[in-house]
Amino acid sequence: MTEKLSLDDMQNLVEKWIQKHGGYWSPLSMLSASIEELGEISREINHLEGFKPKKDKIMTKSKLDEELADLLFSVICIANFYNINLTRSFHKIIAKYSKRDSKRFDQSK
């Protein structure tokens, strides 16, 4: 599947999938799953950057894209559980960063 999905689309897809497969886990279990996925992202970046090479030298392809998507799925589960619209929240965060950090990273100095 290569179609572009909005955050709303992703939240709806996750909701449908979760309802079809037994419902949401408890919030702390979902948080634990997110932390586990973050650890897997860390491992993949360590492999990519050469700090900790993979044990199996034959396996050279990174799974960073898959691990990032796993984390996104787990974050969406938490958002859906608490009825948080991630699109709305993301727009608020961009506005906050734009106001707070508008000159913070100015490279023209």
Order of alpha helices (4+ residues) and beta strands (2+ residues): alpha-alpha-alpha-alpha
